[in-house]
Amino acid sequence: MTAWIARPGAPLRGRLRVPGDKSVSHRAIMLGALAEGVTRVRGFLEGEDTRATARVFERLGVRIETPDASERIVRGVGLRGLRPPAAPLDCGNAGTGMRLLAGVLAAQPFDSVLIGDASLSRRPMGRVIDPLSRMGALIEAEPGGLPPLRIRGGRALRGIEYATPVASAQVKSALLLAGLYAQGETVVREPHPTRDYTERMLAAFGWPIEFAPGFARIAGGHRLRATEVDVPADFSSAAFFLVAGSVIPGSDLTLEAVGMNPRRTGLLDVLRAMGADIEQTNRREQGGEPVADLVVRHAPLHGIEVPVDRVPDMIDEFPALFVAAACAEGVTVVRGAAELRVKESDRIAVMAEGLRALGCEVEEAPDGARIVGTPLRGGAVHSRGDHRIAMSFAIAAQRAAAPVRIDDVDNVATSFPGFDELARRAGLALEPAL
């Protein structure tokens, strides 16, 4: 276990490029592996989660080369070219990797086992297992639907029409990937639209697909064709600097080439509703995804009631939003975010625990929280093994009256390698604890 000491630093200035989008990086490796031909991925996130996905496909017989940092060459084997693994496939901390892989491996002619680290082994997989089982898959799990997942091969999958009870891009993506192999059509309907990275990328790899917000339809029987993927900067990683630039006086920071998928940027709308000064410039398309440079300047924030319909579009950004709420004037209310309870940690409980330790008044609800903006004091917090919690408290400490110790920060490498170095370059005071 390692720790940071964070304290108020300088205003954030200059231009930054955060690492590549994690969701796009996962999917680029997966579809590149299942495609026919050679796929080149530029801007690949060099994080533990995405590297774990790449290692899984290498153990399934896919040759993946690394000519330079943040670049991968994937020599696809086609839909039917994966080979039986000699050992369980380790997804590390990657919930996206495990859930999407379940969809791919359910259709293979061989058995496989998906395992993960201690954190991932506590995350429920039933929401993927149930619909895949309806398609004909046979997946065994521990009580409560927990990993490891033992996936039996040789099953003939059939397309289904499935209405997801909870809006989840991971569940939708797992079904669509299984649908590549299924007989007939696979249709997924969602109670709220979620990010459409898988749909966009399937189209880019040449698979016929029909999709709209909250809806996707594919049919089996086609081929994936290799392509080039330019991965935009990760919005979830940019989120920490959007909040920091908003709450640290004197800040004026530009974040370059940030992915602006409309199903991902709910935090941007919510921060603006709170009074944030964030401008989009240089809008363009990169690798089939909309991107823009984001200019964030300090502005006084005020509490709001977060619209429930924005929740699915910012589910990974809530730890950062909690920090913005703690630094805002007035009360911020979050509802409809029960999904936060089953992420890498119980993010509602862990953020509430940490903010209270810094003097903030937080009232938990089953699906959210009520946060009263308060001047923060110094203290000690624990990430509980959650990378986004650790980075969020590094931002909160910039507005604290005294230093904040953040324990258990090794996990940050799962999604944002080099965060501490980039943060210091931007102006944050963040250093390893002795």
C-alpha positions as CSV (number, residue, x, y, z in Angstrom):
1,M,0.0,0.0,0.0
2,T,1.3,3.5,-0.9
3,A,0.0,6.9,-0.1
4,W,0.0,10.5,-1.2
5,I,0.2,13.7,0.7
6,A,-1.8,16.4,-1.0
7,R,-2.1,20.1,-0.1
8,P,-3.2,23.3,-1.8
9,G,-1.0,24.1,-4.8
10,A,-0.9,26.6,-7.5
11,P,-3.7,27.6,-9.9
12,L,-3.9,25.1,-12.8
13,R,-2.4,26.6,-16.0
14,G,-1.3,25.5,-19.5
15,R,-2.3,22.6,-21.7
16,L,-2.6,19.0,-20.8
17,R,-3.3,15.7,-22.7
18,V,-4.8,13.1,-20.4
19,P,-4.3,9.4,-21.4
20,G,-6.5,7.6,-23.9
21,D,-10.1,6.6,-23.3
22,K,-10.2,3.3,-21.4
23,S,-13.6,2.2,-22.8
24,V,-12.4,2.7,-26.4
25,S,-9.0,1.0,-25.7
26,H,-10.7,-2.1,-24.3
27,R,-13.0,-2.4,-27.3
28,A,-10.3,-1.7,-29.9
29,I,-8.2,-4.6,-28.6
30,M,-11.3,-6.9,-28.5
31,L,-12.7,-6.1,-32.0
32,G,-9.2,-6.0,-33.5
33,A,-8.6,-9.5,-32.1
34,L,-11.8,-10.8,-33.6
35,A,-11.4,-9.0,-36.9
36,E,-9.8,-10.3,-40.1
37,G,-6.5,-8.4,-40.8
38,V,-4.3,-6.1,-38.9
39,T,-5.7,-3.3,-36.7
40,R,-3.5,-0.4,-35.5
41,V,-4.5,1.3,-32.3
42,R,-3.1,4.8,-31.6
43,G,-3.6,6.5,-28.3
44,F,-4.1,3.2,-26.4
45,L,-4.4,3.7,-22.6
46,E,-1.3,2.2,-21.0
47,G,-3.3,1.3,-17.8
48,E,-3.4,-1.9,-15.9
49,D,-7.0,-2.6,-16.9
50,T,-6.5,-2.3,-20.6
51,R,-3.2,-4.1,-20.5
52,A,-5.0,-7.0,-18.7
53,T,-7.5,-7.2,-21.6
54,A,-4.6,-7.3,-24.1
55,R,-2.9,-10.1,-22.2
56,V,-6.1,-12.1,-22.1
57,F,-6.3,-12.0,-25.9
58,E,-2.7,-12.9,-26.2
59,R,-3.4,-16.0,-24.1
60,L,-6.3,-16.7,-26.5
61,G,-3.8,-16.9,-29.4
62,V,-3.9,-13.3,-30.7
63,R,-0.6,-11.6,-31.6
64,I,-0.4,-8.1,-30.2
65,E,2.6,-5.9,-30.8
66,T,3.7,-2.7,-29.1
67,P,5.8,-0.6,-31.5
68,D,5.6,2.5,-29.3
69,A,4.1,3.5,-26.0
70,S,0.3,4.0,-26.4
71,E,0.3,2.1,-29.7
72,R,-0.8,-1.5,-30.4
73,I,-0.8,-3.6,-33.6
74,V,-3.4,-6.3,-33.3
75,R,-3.1,-9.2,-35.7
76,G,-6.7,-10.4,-35.8
77,V,-7.7,-14.1,-36.0
78,G,-11.3,-13.6,-37.0
79,L,-14.4,-14.6,-35.1
80,R,-13.5,-18.3,-35.1
81,G,-9.8,-18.1,-34.6
82,L,-9.4,-17.8,-30.8
83,R,-7.5,-20.7,-29.2
84,P,-8.3,-22.5,-25.9
85,P,-6.4,-20.9,-23.0
86,A,-4.0,-23.0,-20.9
87,A,-5.0,-21.4,-17.6
88,P,-7.6,-19.0,-16.2
89,L,-7.7,-15.6,-17.8
90,D,-6.9,-12.8,-15.4
91,C,-8.8,-9.6,-15.9
92,G,-7.1,-7.8,-13.0
93,N,-9.3,-5.0,-11.8
94,A,-11.1,-4.6,-15.2
95,G,-14.9,-4.9,-14.8
96,T,-15.3,-3.8,-18.4
97,G,-12.9,-6.4,-19.5
98,M,-14.6,-9.3,-17.6
99,R,-18.1,-8.4,-18.6
100,L,-17.4,-7.9,-22.3
101,L,-15.1,-11.0,-22.4
102,A,-18.0,-13.1,-21.0
103,G,-20.0,-12.2,-24.1
104,V,-17.2,-13.2,-26.4
105,L,-16.2,-16.4,-24.6
106,A,-19.7,-17.7,-24.2
107,A,-19.7,-18.4,-27.9
108,Q,-16.4,-20.2,-28.2
109,P,-16.0,-24.0,-28.7
110,F,-13.8,-24.3,-25.7
111,D,-14.2,-23.8,-21.9
112,S,-12.6,-20.8,-20.2
113,V,-12.4,-19.3,-16.7
114,L,-12.3,-15.5,-16.0
115,I,-10.7,-14.4,-12.8
116,G,-9.8,-11.0,-11.3
117,D,-8.2,-9.3,-8.3
118,A,-9.8,-9.0,-4.9
119,S,-11.8,-5.9,-5.9
120,L,-13.1,-7.4,-9.1
121,S,-14.0,-10.6,-7.3
122,R,-16.5,-8.7,-5.2
123,R,-18.3,-7.1,-8.2
124,P,-21.6,-8.7,-9.3
125,M,-21.7,-10.4,-12.7
126,G,-25.3,-11.6,-12.6
127,R,-26.5,-8.8,-14.7
128,V,-24.4,-10.2,-17.6
129,I,-24.8,-13.9,-16.8
130,D,-28.6,-13.8,-16.8
131,P,-29.1,-12.4,-20.4
132,L,-26.2,-14.4,-21.8
133,S,-27.9,-17.5,-20.3
134,R,-31.1,-16.6,-22.2
135,M,-29.0,-16.6,-25.4
136,G,-27.9,-20.2,-24.6
137,A,-24.7,-19.6,-22.7
138,L,-23.6,-21.7,-19.7
139,I,-21.8,-19.6,-17.2
140,E,-21.1,-20.6,-13.6
141,A,-20.2,-18.2,-10.8
142,E,-19.8,-18.0,-7.1
143,P,-22.8,-17.3,-4.9
144,G,-24.2,-13.9,-5.6
145,G,-23.0,-14.0,-9.2
146,L,-19.4,-13.2,-8.2
147,P,-16.3,-14.1,-10.1
148,P,-14.6,-16.4,-11.0
149,L,-16.8,-17.0,-14.1
150,R,-16.5,-20.6,-15.5
151,I,-17.7,-20.4,-19.1
152,R,-18.6,-23.7,-20.8
153,G,-17.8,-23.9,-24.5
154,G,-19.6,-25.5,-27.4
155,R,-22.9,-23.7,-26.9
156,A,-25.0,-22.5,-29.8
157,L,-26.2,-19.0,-29.1
158,R,-29.4,-17.5,-30.4
159,G,-30.3,-13.9,-30.6
160,I,-32.8,-12.4,-28.1
161,E,-34.6,-9.2,-27.5
162,Y,-33.6,-7.9,-24.0
163,A,-34.6,-4.9,-22.0
164,T,-31.9,-4.2,-19.5
165,P,-33.3,-3.6,-16.0
166,V,-30.4,-1.2,-15.2
167,A,-28.8,1.1,-17.8
168,S,-25.4,-0.4,-18.3
169,A,-23.1,-0.1,-21.4
170,Q,-21.1,-3.1,-20.2
171,V,-24.2,-5.4,-20.2
172,K,-25.3,-4.0,-23.6
173,S,-21.8,-4.5,-25.0
174,A,-21.5,-8.1,-23.7
175,L,-24.8,-9.0,-25.4
176,L,-23.8,-7.3,-28.7
177,L,-20.5,-9.2,-28.7
178,A,-22.3,-12.5,-28.1
179,G,-24.7,-11.5,-30.8
180,L,-21.8,-11.5,-33.3
181,Y,-21.9,-15.3,-33.0
182,A,-25.6,-15.8,-32.4
183,Q,-28.2,-17.1,-34.8
184,G,-30.7,-14.4,-35.7
185,E,-31.0,-10.9,-34.3
186,T,-29.9,-9.6,-30.9
187,V,-31.8,-6.5,-29.8
188,V,-31.0,-4.5,-26.6
189,R,-33.2,-1.9,-25.1
190,E,-32.2,0.3,-22.2
191,P,-34.3,2.3,-19.6
192,H,-31.8,5.2,-20.2
193,P,-29.3,5.6,-23.0
194,T,-25.8,4.6,-22.2
195,R,-22.5,5.2,-24.0
196,D,-22.4,3.8,-27.5
197,Y,-18.7,3.0,-28.0
198,T,-19.3,-0.6,-28.9
199,E,-22.0,0.3,-31.5
200,R,-19.8,2.9,-33.1
201,M,-16.8,0.6,-33.2
202,L,-18.7,-2.3,-34.6
203,A,-19.8,-0.1,-37.4
204,A,-16.2,1.1,-37.9
205,F,-15.1,-2.6,-38.2
206,G,-17.7,-3.1,-40.9
207,W,-20.4,-5.0,-39.0
208,P,-23.9,-4.0,-39.9
209,I,-25.6,-2.5,-36.9
210,E,-28.6,-0.3,-36.2
211,F,-28.5,1.8,-33.1
212,A,-30.0,4.9,-31.5
213,P,-30.0,6.2,-27.9
214,G,-31.3,3.4,-25.7
215,F,-31.5,0.8,-28.6
216,A,-29.2,-1.5,-30.6
217,R,-29.8,-4.3,-33.0
218,I,-27.4,-6.6,-34.8
219,A,-27.6,-9.9,-36.6
220,G,-25.0,-12.7,-36.7
221,G,-23.4,-14.0,-39.8
222,H,-21.1,-11.2,-40.8
223,R,-17.4,-10.5,-40.5
224,L,-15.3,-7.9,-38.7
225,R,-12.7,-6.1,-41.0
226,A,-9.5,-4.7,-39.5
227,T,-9.2,-0.9,-39.3
228,E,-7.3,1.9,-37.7
229,V,-8.4,3.2,-34.3
230,D,-7.4,6.6,-33.0
231,V,-8.3,6.7,-29.3
232,P,-9.4,10.1,-27.9
233,A,-8.3,11.4,-24.5
234,D,-10.4,9.8,-21.8
235,F,-13.3,12.0,-20.5
236,S,-13.3,10.3,-17.1
237,S,-9.6,11.2,-16.7
238,A,-10.2,14.7,-17.8
239,A,-13.1,15.0,-15.3
240,F,-10.6,15.4,-12.4
241,F,-9.0,18.4,-14.0
242,L,-12.4,19.9,-15.0
243,V,-13.4,19.8,-11.3
244,A,-9.9,21.0,-10.2
245,G,-9.9,23.9,-12.6
246,S,-13.4,24.9,-11.6
247,V,-12.7,24.9,-7.8
248,I,-9.1,26.2,-7.6
249,P,-9.0,30.0,-7.8
250,G,-7.0,31.5,-10.7
251,S,-7.1,28.3,-12.8
252,D,-7.2,28.5,-16.6
253,L,-6.4,25.1,-18.1
254,T,-6.9,23.5,-21.6
255,L,-7.4,19.8,-21.9
256,E,-6.6,18.6,-25.4
257,A,-8.5,16.2,-27.7
258,V,-11.0,14.9,-25.0
259,G,-13.6,12.4,-26.2
260,M,-17.0,14.0,-26.3
261,N,-19.2,11.0,-26.8
262,P,-22.7,12.4,-25.9
263,R,-23.4,9.3,-23.7
264,R,-20.3,10.0,-21.7
265,T,-20.3,13.8,-20.9
266,G,-23.1,14.2,-18.4
267,L,-20.7,15.7,-15.9
268,L,-20.0,18.6,-18.3
269,D,-23.7,19.5,-18.2
270,V,-24.0,19.1,-14.5
271,L,-20.9,21.2,-13.7
272,R,-22.2,24.0,-16.0
273,A,-25.5,23.9,-14.2
274,M,-23.5,24.4,-11.0
275,G,-21.9,27.5,-12.5
276,A,-18.7,26.1,-14.0
277,D,-16.9,28.0,-16.8
278,I,-16.0,25.2,-19.3
279,E,-15.7,26.0,-23.0
280,Q,-15.4,23.5,-25.9
281,T,-13.1,24.5,-28.7
282,N,-11.6,22.9,-31.8
283,R,-14.4,20.4,-32.2
284,R,-13.7,17.5,-34.6
285,E,-14.0,13.8,-35.1
286,Q,-11.2,11.3,-34.3
287,G,-11.5,7.6,-34.9
288,G,-15.2,7.8,-35.3
289,E,-15.6,9.6,-32.0
290,P,-16.3,13.4,-31.4
291,V,-13.5,15.2,-29.6
292,A,-12.8,18.7,-28.5
293,D,-10.4,20.8,-26.5
294,L,-11.9,21.8,-23.2
295,V,-10.9,25.1,-21.6
296,V,-11.8,25.3,-17.9
297,R,-11.5,28.4,-15.7
298,H,-12.2,28.9,-12.1
299,A,-15.8,29.9,-11.2
300,P,-17.8,29.8,-8.0
301,L,-20.0,26.7,-7.9
302,H,-23.4,26.3,-6.3
303,G,-25.3,23.2,-5.3
304,I,-28.0,21.7,-7.5
305,E,-30.2,18.6,-7.6
306,V,-28.5,16.4,-10.2
307,P,-31.0,15.5,-12.9
308,V,-31.7,11.8,-12.8
309,D,-31.7,11.5,-16.6
310,R,-28.0,12.6,-16.6
311,V,-26.8,9.9,-14.2
312,P,-26.2,7.1,-16.7
313,D,-24.0,9.5,-18.8
314,M,-21.7,10.3,-15.8
315,I,-21.6,7.2,-13.7
316,D,-17.8,7.0,-13.6
317,E,-17.5,10.7,-12.8
318,F,-19.5,10.8,-9.6
319,P,-16.5,10.7,-7.2
320,A,-15.2,13.9,-8.9
321,L,-18.6,15.4,-8.8
322,F,-18.8,14.8,-5.0
323,V,-15.7,16.9,-4.7
324,A,-17.2,19.7,-6.7
325,A,-20.3,19.5,-4.5
326,A,-18.2,19.7,-1.3
327,C,-16.5,22.9,-2.7
328,A,-19.8,24.5,-3.9
329,E,-22.0,26.8,-2.0
330,G,-25.2,25.2,-0.8
331,V,-26.6,21.7,-1.2
332,T,-26.1,19.1,-4.0
333,V,-28.5,16.2,-4.1
334,V,-27.7,13.0,-6.1
335,R,-30.4,10.4,-6.7
336,G,-30.8,7.4,-9.1
337,A,-27.2,6.4,-8.8
338,A,-27.4,3.0,-7.0
339,E,-24.9,1.7,-9.6
340,L,-22.2,3.5,-7.6
341,R,-22.7,0.9,-4.8
342,V,-21.2,-1.9,-7.0
343,K,-18.3,-0.2,-8.7
344,E,-14.6,-0.8,-7.7
345,S,-15.8,0.2,-4.2
346,D,-19.1,1.3,-2.8
347,R,-18.5,4.8,-4.1
348,I,-21.3,6.5,-2.3
349,A,-20.1,5.1,1.1
350,V,-16.4,5.6,0.5
351,M,-16.8,9.2,-0.8
352,A,-19.1,10.0,2.1
353,E,-16.6,8.5,4.6
354,G,-13.7,10.5,3.2
355,L,-15.6,13.8,2.8
356,R,-16.8,13.6,6.4
357,A,-13.2,13.0,7.5
358,L,-12.5,16.4,5.9
359,G,-15.3,18.1,7.7
360,C,-18.0,18.0,5.0
361,E,-21.6,17.1,5.8
362,V,-22.8,14.2,3.7
363,E,-26.1,12.3,4.1
364,E,-26.2,8.9,2.3
365,A,-29.2,7.5,0.5
366,P,-29.5,4.1,-1.1
367,D,-29.1,5.6,-4.5
368,G,-27.2,8.8,-3.9
369,A,-26.3,11.4,-1.3
370,R,-27.0,14.9,0.0
371,I,-23.8,16.9,0.1
372,V,-23.5,20.3,1.9
373,G,-20.8,22.5,0.6
374,T,-18.3,23.2,3.4
375,P,-14.8,24.6,3.9
376,L,-12.6,21.4,4.0
377,R,-10.0,20.7,6.7
378,G,-7.0,18.5,6.5
379,G,-7.0,14.8,7.5
380,A,-6.6,11.3,6.2
381,V,-8.8,9.3,3.8
382,H,-8.6,5.9,2.3
383,S,-9.4,5.0,-1.3
384,R,-10.6,1.4,-0.4
385,G,-8.8,0.2,-3.5
386,D,-10.6,2.5,-5.9
387,H,-8.6,4.5,-8.4
388,R,-11.2,7.2,-8.9
389,I,-11.6,7.7,-5.2
390,A,-7.9,8.3,-4.8
391,M,-7.7,10.9,-7.6
392,S,-10.9,12.7,-6.4
393,F,-9.4,13.3,-2.9
394,A,-6.2,14.5,-4.5
395,I,-8.4,17.3,-6.0
396,A,-10.4,17.9,-2.8
397,A,-7.1,18.4,-0.9
398,Q,-6.4,21.5,-3.1
399,R,-9.2,23.3,-1.3
400,A,-8.4,21.9,2.2
401,A,-7.1,24.1,5.0
402,A,-4.3,21.6,5.8
403,P,-2.6,18.6,4.1
404,V,-4.6,15.5,3.3
405,R,-3.1,12.0,3.4
406,I,-4.6,9.6,0.8
407,D,-3.9,5.9,1.5
408,D,-3.9,3.1,-1.1
409,V,-3.1,4.9,-4.3
410,D,-1.4,2.1,-6.3
411,N,-4.7,1.4,-7.9
412,V,-4.6,4.7,-9.8
413,A,-2.5,2.9,-12.5
414,T,-5.5,0.9,-13.5
415,S,-7.0,3.8,-15.4
416,F,-4.6,6.8,-15.2
417,P,-0.9,5.9,-15.2
418,G,1.2,9.0,-14.4
419,F,-1.7,10.9,-12.8
420,D,0.5,12.3,-10.0
421,E,3.2,13.5,-12.4
422,L,0.6,15.2,-14.8
423,A,-1.2,16.7,-11.8
424,R,2.0,18.3,-10.5
425,R,2.8,19.6,-13.9
426,A,-0.6,21.3,-14.0
427,G,0.0,22.9,-10.6
428,L,-1.3,20.5,-8.0
429,A,0.7,19.9,-4.8
430,L,0.9,16.1,-4.6
431,E,3.7,14.0,-3.4
432,P,4.4,10.4,-2.1
433,A,3.9,10.0,1.6
434,L,7.0,9.0,3.5
